[in-house]
Amino acid sequence: MKFSSMSHELDRTDRNILRHLQRNGRLSNAELASLSNTSPATCHRRTQRLFEEGYITSVRAHIAPEKVERGALVMVGVVLDRSTPESFGAFETAVSELPFILDCHLVAGDFDYFLKIRVRDMSDFNALHGEKLIALPGVRQTRTFFVMKEVTDNAPLLF
C-alpha cells in the first residue's frame, strides 16, 4: 500500500465518503458520489487519495461466523513470564503466524495481551489451547472467556 508523505486534512466531504464506505464498502463510485454530493470524478479522486494516505486500509466482506463453522467467540487474556521488549517481540511474532487469532492487543492491567479467537466449539478451542496457545513463547498464564452473546462487534468508528 502506498502512503503519501503529505496527508491532507479531512474535510466534510472526505469524512462523508469515509462514513458511507464504512457502512457499505460495496458502494459503486456513482452511488458513493451521489451520497456524498460530489461528482463521480471528484469522488473517485478523493477515494483514491484516502486509500493512498492510509485513511482506508482495506475493504473486505464480513463473513457470518456460523456459516463457516466458527460460531464460538473466545477472548483469552495472556500473562507472559517476563515483561521485556524481547519477550513481547517473540510473543507477537509467534501470534502473528497463527491464523486462528483474529485480534491481538497489548493491554495494561492484569494481562499483557488479549486475544480474540473464533472456533467451532469448546472442544475445538480446547485442542487449540493445549497445542498452540500455551506453547507460545513466554506464556505463563492464560485466562479464557467464552462469549455468550455478541452485543456489539466491529461497530463503525465515530469521527
C-alpha positions in Angstrom: 0.0 0.0 0.0 1.3 3.4 -1.0 1.2 6.1 1.6 1.6 9.8 0.6 4.2 11.7 2.6 1.8 14.6 2.7 -1.6 14.0 4.3 -4.4 16.4 3.7 -6.7 17.4 6.5 -10.0 15.7 6.2 -12.9 18.0 5.2 -16.6 17.4 5.4 -16.7 15.6 2.1 -13.8 13.3 2.9 -15.5 12.4 6.2 -18.8 11.8 4.4 -17.1 9.4 2.0 -15.4 7.5 4.8 -18.6 7.2 6.8 -20.5 5.8 3.8 -17.8 3.4 2.9 -17.5 2.2 6.5 -21.2 1.3 6.4 -21.1 -0.3 3.0 -17.8 -1.0 1.2 -19.7 -2.3 -1.8 -21.0 1.1 -2.9 -20.2 1.9 -6.5 -18.4 5.1 -7.2 -21.6 6.5 -8.7 -23.6 5.6 -5.6 -20.9 7.0 -3.3 -20.7 10.2 -5.3 -24.4 10.7 -5.1 -24.5 10.0 -1.3 -21.5 12.4 -0.8 -23.0 15.1 -3.0 -19.9 15.1 -5.3 -19.3 14.4 -9.0 -18.2 10.8 -9.8 -14.8 12.1 -10.9 -14.3 14.1 -7.7 -15.5 11.2 -5.6 -13.1 8.8 -7.3 -10.1 11.1 -6.9 -10.9 11.7 -3.2 -11.4 8.0 -2.5 -8.1 7.1 -4.2 -6.4 9.8 -2.1 -8.0 8.4 1.1 -6.5 5.0 0.2 -3.1 6.4 -0.7 -2.9 8.4 2.5 -3.8 5.4 4.6 -7.2 6.6 5.9 -8.8 3.5 4.3 -6.7 0.4 5.0 -8.8 -2.3 3.4 -12.2 -3.1 2.0 -13.5 -6.6 2.8 -16.6 -8.7 3.4 -17.8 -9.6 6.9 -18.4 -13.3 6.9 -21.1 -14.9 9.1 -19.0 -17.0 11.5 -21.8 -19.6 12.0 -21.9 -20.2 8.2 -18.2 -21.2 8.2 -18.3 -23.2 11.4 -16.6 -20.6 13.6 -19.6 -19.7 15.8 -17.8 -19.7 19.1 -16.1 -16.5 20.1 -13.4 -16.7 22.7 -11.4 -14.0 24.4 -8.1 -15.0 26.0 -6.1 -13.0 28.5 -2.4 -13.8 28.4 0.2 -13.1 31.0 3.8 -13.5 29.9 6.6 -14.7 32.3 8.7 -11.6 31.6 7.9 -8.0 30.6 10.7 -7.3 28.3 10.8 -6.0 24.7 12.3 -9.3 23.7 9.6 -11.4 25.3 6.9 -9.1 23.8 8.5 -9.3 20.4 8.8 -13.1 20.4 5.2 -13.5 21.5 3.9 -11.0 18.9 5.8 -12.7 16.1 4.5 -16.1 17.1 0.9 -14.9 17.4 1.0 -13.2 14.0 1.7 -16.6 12.4 -1.4 -18.2 13.9 -4.3 -17.8 11.5 -7.0 -18.6 14.1 -6.2 -15.5 16.1 -8.3 -12.7 14.8 -7.0 -9.9 17.1 -4.1 -9.5 19.5 -3.9 -6.4 21.7 -1.1 -5.4 24.2 -3.0 -4.1 27.2 -2.4 -2.5 30.6 -3.8 -4.2 33.7 -3.9 -7.8 34.9 -3.0 -9.3 31.5 -0.3 -8.5 29.0 -2.4 -9.4 25.9 -5.9 -10.0 24.9 -6.6 -12.4 22.0 -9.8 -12.7 20.0 -10.3 -16.2 18.6 -13.1 -17.8 16.7 -13.5 -21.6 16.8 -16.1 -24.2 16.0 -16.9 -25.1 19.6 -15.4 -25.6 23.1 -13.7 -28.9 22.1 -12.1 -27.1 19.1 -10.8 -24.4 21.5 -9.6 -27.0 24.0 -7.4 -28.5 21.3 -6.0 -25.1 20.2 -5.3 -24.1 23.8 -3.5 -27.3 24.6 -1.5 -27.5 21.4 -0.9 -23.9 20.4 -1.7 -21.2 22.9 0.1 -22.4 26.0 3.1 -23.3 23.7 3.5 -19.6 22.6 6.8 -18.1 23.7 6.9 -16.7 27.2 3.3 -17.6 28.2 3.0 -18.0 31.9 -0.8 -18.0 32.3 -3.9 -17.7 30.2 -7.5 -16.9 31.2 -10.3 -17.9 28.8 -13.6 -16.1 28.4 -16.2 -17.7 26.2 -18.5 -15.0 24.7 -22.2 -15.8 25.4 -23.6 -13.0 23.4 -22.1 -10.5 21.0 -23.8 -7.3 21.8 -21.7 -5.0 19.6 -19.0 -6.3 17.2 -16.9 -4.2 14.8 -19.1 -1.0 15.2 -18.3 1.9 12.9 -15.7 4.4 14.1 -17.1 7.7 15.2 -15.3 10.7 13.8 
